[in-house]
Amino acid sequence: MPRLSFGEGITRGLKRHCPHCDSPTLFQGYLKVRPICPVCSADNGQHRVDDIASYVTVLLVAHVLIAPALAVPWFWGLPLWAALTILLSAMTAATLAALPFIKGGVIGALTVTSQPAV
């Protein structure tokens, strides 16, 4: 199997594809990783990425949503209940949308770094 570059592994993972063969078979559900790729028989289940994917997702969502919300002056004039409703809804939606893609990217990065040296 040819050695993957770091960027290629992350890109394939971000697409939710198998980092080895680029087939769309990395997940068998929303976040459940297929232990063995049905196309290339790669062991995609060897990496435990549950925590790091969550941390990266929260970090990105917070920077993308909360920082701009604090910088926009009209947002300061909203009642607290309205501001919290808007922010919590947006954060929940963004987190749930981004988490599978970020988890795939982390799997792609770990796959590349765990390859034996040639």
C-alpha positions as CSV (number, residue, x, y, z in Angstrom):
1,M,0.0,0.0,0.0
2,P,1.6,3.4,-1.0
3,R,2.4,5.8,1.8
4,L,-0.1,8.6,2.3
5,S,0.9,12.2,2.8
6,F,-0.4,14.0,5.9
7,G,-2.6,16.4,3.9
8,E,-4.1,13.6,1.8
9,G,-4.9,11.5,4.9
10,I,-6.7,14.5,6.6
11,T,-8.5,15.4,3.4
12,R,-9.8,11.9,2.9
13,G,-10.9,11.8,6.5
14,L,-12.6,15.2,6.4
15,K,-14.7,13.8,3.4
16,R,-15.6,10.9,5.7
17,H,-13.8,8.5,3.4
18,C,-11.4,5.7,4.2
19,P,-7.9,7.3,4.5
20,H,-6.3,4.3,2.7
21,C,-8.5,3.8,-0.4
22,D,-10.7,7.0,-0.5
23,S,-13.9,5.0,-0.6
24,P,-16.9,6.5,1.3
25,T,-16.9,3.7,3.9
26,L,-15.3,5.2,7.0
27,F,-18.5,5.4,9.0
28,Q,-21.4,3.0,9.3
29,G,-23.6,5.5,11.1
30,Y,-23.4,9.1,12.3
31,L,-20.2,8.6,14.4
32,K,-19.6,4.8,14.4
33,V,-16.4,4.0,12.6
34,R,-16.3,0.8,10.6
35,P,-13.6,-1.3,12.2
36,I,-12.5,-2.8,8.9
37,C,-12.9,-1.0,5.5
38,P,-15.0,-3.3,3.2
39,V,-13.1,-2.1,0.1
40,C,-9.4,-2.3,1.1
41,S,-9.6,-4.2,4.5
42,A,-7.7,-1.4,6.3
43,D,-8.0,-1.4,10.1
44,N,-9.8,2.0,10.6
45,G,-11.0,1.0,14.1
46,Q,-7.6,0.9,15.7
47,H,-7.6,4.6,16.7
48,R,-9.5,6.0,19.7
49,V,-10.5,9.5,18.6
50,D,-13.6,10.1,20.6
51,D,-12.2,12.8,22.9
52,I,-9.9,14.7,20.6
53,A,-12.6,15.0,17.9
54,S,-15.0,16.5,20.5
55,Y,-12.3,18.9,21.8
56,V,-11.4,20.1,18.3
57,T,-15.1,20.5,17.4
58,V,-15.9,22.6,20.5
59,L,-12.8,24.7,20.0
60,L,-13.7,25.5,16.4
61,V,-17.4,26.1,17.0
62,A,-16.6,28.4,19.9
63,H,-14.2,30.5,17.8
64,V,-16.5,30.6,14.8
65,L,-19.7,31.4,16.6
66,I,-19.0,33.0,20.0
67,A,-16.2,35.3,19.1
68,P,-18.1,37.0,16.3
69,A,-21.3,37.2,18.4
70,L,-19.3,39.1,21.1
71,A,-17.9,41.4,18.4
72,V,-21.2,42.4,16.8
73,P,-22.7,45.4,18.7
74,W,-26.4,44.7,17.9
75,F,-26.0,41.4,19.7
76,W,-25.3,43.1,23.0
77,G,-28.7,44.8,22.9
78,L,-30.7,41.6,22.8
79,P,-32.4,40.3,25.9
80,L,-30.4,37.5,27.6
81,W,-33.0,34.9,26.8
82,A,-32.9,35.8,23.1
83,A,-29.1,35.8,22.9
84,L,-28.8,32.5,24.7
85,T,-31.5,30.9,22.5
86,I,-29.7,32.0,19.4
87,L,-26.2,31.1,20.5
88,L,-27.1,27.7,22.0
89,S,-29.2,26.7,19.0
90,A,-26.4,27.8,16.6
91,M,-23.8,26.0,18.6
92,T,-25.8,22.8,18.9
93,A,-26.4,22.7,15.1
94,A,-22.8,23.6,14.2
95,T,-21.4,21.0,16.6
96,L,-23.6,18.2,15.4
97,A,-22.9,19.1,11.8
98,A,-19.1,19.4,12.2
99,L,-18.4,16.5,14.5
100,P,-18.4,13.6,12.0
101,F,-16.2,15.4,9.6
102,I,-13.7,16.4,12.2
103,K,-13.7,12.9,13.6
104,G,-12.9,11.6,10.1
105,G,-10.1,14.2,9.8
106,V,-8.6,13.0,13.0
107,I,-8.7,9.4,11.9
108,G,-7.0,10.4,8.7
109,A,-4.3,12.2,10.5
110,L,-3.7,9.3,13.0
111,T,-3.7,6.8,10.1
112,V,-0.9,8.7,8.4
113,T,1.2,9.1,11.5
114,S,0.9,5.4,12.5
115,Q,2.1,4.2,9.1
116,P,5.5,2.4,9.3
117,A,8.5,4.3,8.0
118,V,9.8,3.2,4.6
